[in-house]
Amino acid sequence: MTNSDLWLKANANTPLLDAVHECNLEDVASMSALRKLWSVDEITIAASLLDARKRAIGKLDNANSIVSDSIGVQQATSTQIAKHKAKRFSTNEPVFDLCCGIGADLQELPSQTVGVDNNQLRCTMANFNTGKETICKDVLLMDIPSNALIHIDPSRRNETKRLHSLDSMQPSIESILAITSKVHGGCIKVSPSVNLEDLESFSVPLELEYIEERGRVVQCAIWFGSLAQNAEAVTATSMTLGKSVSGVPDFSTFTKNFAGWIMEPNSALERSGLHCNVAQELGALELAPNLGLFCIKEQRNSEWFQQFEILDTTPLRIEKVKDALAKFKCTQVEVKTRGKTINPNQWQNTLSSKSFGELLTVFALRLGKKRVAIITRRLARL
């Protein structure tokens, strides 16, 4: 029996899954009781399957029924992002999901999409999870039609950690470029650390999309060929807001006056560089070059920015900040910083020794040669 068969057999064995769910596997007596009914391999796979389903809750719509291990879930695109990306693949042409993993993207891609992976267990998992055709093969040996669209999720891990650079991907970036040059268009899932200037070797139209989910930029999609809807531009997408904005990043204008409101951009907007564009449209000025925080005199409604009413400013010394907070009868604060100016957790613990008064936000910043603390009140969105 192959490893894939063992996984499918364990998945179909409801009594085994129920027993492992109820059992403490670190307890010798409990494990011995399980061993009387099932093999170590069956028990191990069942435990891994249950752990993966637990980790998938809130990330994958089919969390309670997937066949996967924890690594497969960790590497998988969330259902929300997979649905968002799949909207661009509205076609009757052939579609291939290369390096398909457990099938999270494959699930949302068009019905004719074929999943490809060089790992037979991953192909089995993707086939079970999506009901779509999968092929176990090296993606570099695939004969892909020139009119096809592809989605590819190269591996970015070694045995110990996640890797972020294009040079660390498997297949290599050179091999991926060879594939992209032969097809109509598609999407390459990469680390959000990738920049447009890293892609100078691409000979096809490109668009970078930085995608935020639950406050973090979790993925960058390189759209190329026919699917690069905003060629030579970048796109910021917030799954939290359900919105996207595209353009060419612009430069900021600056202010040294702390009055009105501080504006903190959505993480995808900032990562894309489009925070300067949107801030300028609102009339907001950046507090310092490349700081990513803006100041505006009058409150403006923008879903792309969290706004904080400025209450006071002090030199960046903790005793000065304590004195300023005392005026507001506040000992509950969140501390934010940029560029590792201070340790925000340390400051937050020191300043929040007791709990009374409204929650205020302290920005600890280095602005040129000045180190300042700006005390603010977080505002609900208009």
Secondary structure by P-SEA (a helix, b strand, c coil): ccaaaaaaaaaacaaaaaaaaacccccaaaaaaaaacccaaaaaaaaaaaaaaaaacccccccccccccaaaaaacccaaaaaaaacccccccbbbbcccccccccccccccbbbbbccaaaaaaaaaaccccccccccccccccccbbbbbbcccccccccccccccccccaaaaaaaaaccccbbbbbccccccccccccccbbbbbbbbccccccccccccccccccccbbbbbbccccccccccbbbbbbbcccccbbbbccaaaaaacaaaaaaaaabbbbccccccbbbbcbbbbbccbbbbbbcccccccaaaaaaaaaaacccbbbbbbcccccaaaaaaaaaaccccccbbbbbbcccccbbbbbbbbbbccc
